Amino acid sequence: MAQFKSHTKEVQQKRDYRSASQGVGFHVSLSTTTALGEHQIVVFDTIVTNYGNGYDSRHGHFTAPVSGLYAFAITILSNKNESSIHAAIIRDGHIVGVAFGNGYEYDSATKLVVLRLQAGQMVWVEHYLDRPGYQLYGNNESTFSGFLISAY
């Protein structure tokens, strides 16, 4: 019986790998302007695409379903008459890219990173460097996207 369970698990893992490696991608946006706390994870609440279900809209992070090479992009929009806003792309607690929007007028910034991830590694967007209370503009103008380039 143990041999059957082991074989069944192995077949399921291969099936999961094949389906995930055929396509993983997400695009999410922020619906409302949000005052951010220090090092607060930005939870993008409008899901446009979540193919492969890698993005978790409850916690705001992406979890790699398979090992591979991934691309991630953020676009942030600072709120008019606010101070500047910084947002960092984080991989497992480490900054891999930062976007900066000047808050004296509406100002957008974009950052694109390409990362190698192992299955289970996480990527998210976090408020970075600014004091708590700075606002990230919503109205689906601030976005977070990612996709699998190639599984390995």
For each residue, the residues with C-beta under 8 A, 3 or more apart:
1: 4 5
2: 5 6
3: 6 7
4: 1 7 8
5: 1 2 8 9
6: 2 3 9 10
7: 3 4 10 11
8: 4 5 11 12
9: 5 6 12 13
10: 6 7 13 14
11: 7 8 14 15
12: 8 9 15 16
13: 9 10 16 17
14: 10 11 17 18
15: 11 12 18 19
16: 12 13 19 20 65 66
17: 13 14 20 21 66 151
18: 14 15 21 22
19: 15 16 22 52
20: 16 17 23 24 52 65 66 148 151
21: 17 18 24 66 68 148 151
22: 18 19
23: 20 51 52 148
24: 20 21 51 52 54 64 65 66 70 147 148
25: 49 51 52 145 146 147 148
26: 47 49 50 51 52 54 55 62 144 145 146 147
27: 48 49 143 144 145
28: 44 45 46 47 48 50 55 57 143 144 145
29: 44 46 48 140 141 142 143 144
30: 33 34 42 44 45 46 136 137 138 140 141 142 143
31: 45 46 138 139 140
32: 45 138 139
33: 30 79 135 136 137 138 139
34: 30 42 135 136 138
35: 132 133 134 135
36: 40 42 85 127 130 132 133 134 135 136
37: 40 127 132 133
38: 127 131 132
39: 126 127 128
40: 36 37 126 127 132
41: 59 60 61 124 125 126
42: 30 34 36 60 87 124 125 126 127 136 142 144
43: 57 58 59 60
44: 28 29 30 47 55 57 60 125 142 143 144
45: 28 30 31 32 57
46: 28 29 30 31 140
47: 26 28 44 50 55 57
48: 27 28 29
49: 25 26 27
50: 26 28 47 53 54 55 57
51: 23 24 25 26
52: 19 20 23 24 25 26 65 148
53: 50 65
54: 24 26 50 62 63 64 65 146
55: 26 28 44 47 50 61 62 146
56: 59 60 61 62 63
57: 28 43 44 45 47 50 60
58: 43
59: 41 43 56 124
60: 41 42 43 44 56 57 124 125
61: 41 55 56 122 123 124
62: 26 54 55 56 72 122 123 124 146
63: 54 56 120 121 122
64: 24 54 67 68 70 117 118 119 120 121 122 123
65: 16 20 24 52 53 54 119
66: 16 17 20 21 24 119 148 151
67: 64 116 117 118 119 151 152
68: 21 64 116 117 148 149 150 151 152
69: 114 115 116 117 148 149 150 152
70: 24 64 114 115 116 117 123 146 147 148 149
71: 112 113 114 115 146 147 149
72: 62 89 97 112 113 114 115 123 144 145 146
73: 110 111 112 113 143 144 145 146
74: 87 89 97 99 110 111 125 142 143 144 145
75: 99 108 109 110 141 142 143
76: 85 87 99 101 108 109 110 136 137 142
77: 101 106 107 108 136 137 141 142
78: 82 84 85 101 102 103 106 107 108 135 136 137
79: 33 82 85 103 106 135 136 137
80: 103 104 105 106
81: 103 104
82: 78 79 85 103 134 135
83: 103 130 131 134
84: 78 100 101 102 103 130 134
85: 36 76 78 79 82 100 101 103 127 130 134 135 136
86: 98 99 100 101 127 128 129 130
87: 42 74 76 98 99 109 111 125 126 127 128 136 142
88: 95 96 97 98 99 125 126 127 128
89: 72 74 95 96 97 98 111 113 123 124 125
90: 93 94 95 96 123 124 125 126
91: 94 96 115 117 121 122 123
92: 121 122
93: 90
94: 90 91
95: 88 89 90 98 128
96: 88 89 90 91 113 115 123
97: 72 74 88 89 111 112 113
98: 86 87 88 89 95 111 128 129
99: 74 75 76 86 87 88 109 110 111
100: 84 85 86 109
101: 76 77 78 84 85 86 107 108 109
102: 78 84 105 107
103: 78 79 80 81 82 83 84 85 107 134
104: 80 81 107
105: 80 102
106: 77 78 79 80 137
107: 77 78 101 102 103 104
108: 75 76 77 78 101 141
109: 75 76 87 99 100 101
110: 73 74 75 76 99
111: 73 74 87 89 97 98 99
112: 71 72 73 97
113: 71 72 73 89 96 97
114: 69 70 71 72 149
115: 69 70 71 72 91 96 123
116: 67 68 69 70
117: 64 67 68 69 70 91 121 123
118: 64 67 121
119: 64 65 66 67
120: 63 64
121: 63 64 91 92 117 118
122: 61 62 63 64 91 92
123: 61 62 64 70 72 89 90 91 96 115 117 146
124: 41 42 59 60 61 62 89 90
125: 41 42 44 60 74 87 88 89 90 144
126: 39 40 41 42 87 88 90
127: 36 37 38 39 40 42 85 86 87 88 130 134 136
128: 39 86 87 88 95 98
129: 86 98
130: 36 83 84 85 86 127 134
131: 38 83 134
132: 35 36 37 38 40
133: 35 36 37
134: 35 36 82 83 84 85 103 127 130 131
135: 33 34 35 36 78 79 82 85
136: 30 33 34 36 42 76 77 78 79 85 87 127 142
137: 30 33 76 77 78 79 106 141 142
138: 30 31 32 33 34 141 142
139: 31 32 33
140: 29 30 31 46 143
141: 29 30 75 77 108 137 138
142: 29 30 42 44 74 75 76 77 87 136 137 138
143: 27 28 29 30 44 73 74 75 140
144: 26 27 28 29 42 44 72 73 74 125
145: 25 26 27 28 72 73 74
146: 25 26 54 55 62 70 71 72 73 123
147: 24 25 26 70 71
148: 20 21 23 24 25 52 66 68 69 70 151
149: 68 69 70 71 114
150: 68 69
151: 17 20 21 66 67 68 148
152: 67 68 69
